[in-house]
């Protein structure tokens, strides 16, 4: 009946972009943020199902996330 409102988490939009890193060999997917200046990837969560991906998008208020292999 009374649900907790989820807070939208913030990230540095000037220096980071949301990315899903996919392994070619195993198919493992990891959601996180890539630093645009250094190229360093910061892992946030493991993506196992489509529901995990939607949760990541909702947490950070994203509409679409780019995949990187």
C-alpha positions as CSV (number, residue, x, y, z in Angstrom):
1,X,0.0,0.0,0.0
2,X,2.7,2.5,1.0
3,X,5.8,2.0,-1.1
4,X,9.1,3.6,-0.4
5,X,10.1,6.1,-3.0
6,X,13.4,5.3,-4.7
7,X,15.9,8.0,-4.9
8,X,17.6,8.6,-8.2
9,X,21.3,8.2,-7.6
10,X,23.7,10.8,-9.2
11,X,26.9,10.3,-11.2
12,X,29.3,12.8,-12.8
13,X,27.7,13.3,-16.2
14,X,30.6,15.5,-17.5
15,X,33.3,12.9,-16.9
16,X,31.4,9.6,-16.9
17,X,29.0,7.7,-19.1
18,X,26.8,4.7,-18.3
19,X,28.0,1.5,-20.0
20,X,27.2,-2.2,-19.9
21,X,30.5,-4.1,-20.3
22,X,29.9,-7.5,-22.1
23,X,32.3,-10.4,-22.2
24,X,32.6,-12.0,-25.6
25,X,33.7,-15.3,-24.2
26,X,31.4,-15.9,-21.2
27,X,28.5,-13.5,-22.0
28,X,28.8,-11.9,-18.6
29,X,27.4,-8.4,-18.4
30,X,28.4,-5.7,-15.9
31,X,26.8,-2.3,-15.5
32,X,28.8,0.7,-14.5
33,X,30.4,3.9,-15.5
34,X,33.3,4.6,-17.9
35,X,35.5,7.7,-17.2
36,X,35.6,9.6,-20.5
37,X,39.1,11.0,-19.8
38,X,41.0,8.0,-18.6
39,X,38.8,5.1,-19.9
40,X,38.6,3.5,-16.5
41,X,35.5,1.4,-15.8
42,X,33.8,1.5,-12.4
43,X,31.6,-1.5,-11.8
44,X,28.2,-0.9,-10.1
45,X,26.3,-4.2,-10.5
46,X,26.1,-7.5,-12.3
47,X,23.4,-7.9,-15.0
48,X,21.9,-11.4,-15.1
49,X,18.4,-10.6,-16.4
50,X,16.5,-7.9,-18.1
51,X,15.0,-7.0,-14.7
52,X,18.6,-6.2,-13.4
53,X,19.1,-3.9,-16.4
54,X,15.8,-2.1,-15.7
55,X,16.8,-1.7,-12.0
56,X,20.1,-0.1,-13.0
57,X,18.3,2.3,-15.3
58,X,15.8,3.3,-12.6
59,X,18.5,3.7,-10.0
60,X,20.3,6.3,-12.1
61,X,17.4,7.7,-14.1
62,X,18.6,6.5,-17.4
63,X,16.6,5.8,-20.6
64,X,19.2,3.9,-22.6
65,X,22.6,2.4,-21.8
66,X,25.4,1.7,-24.4
67,X,26.9,-1.8,-24.6
68,X,30.7,-2.2,-24.8
69,X,32.5,-5.4,-25.8
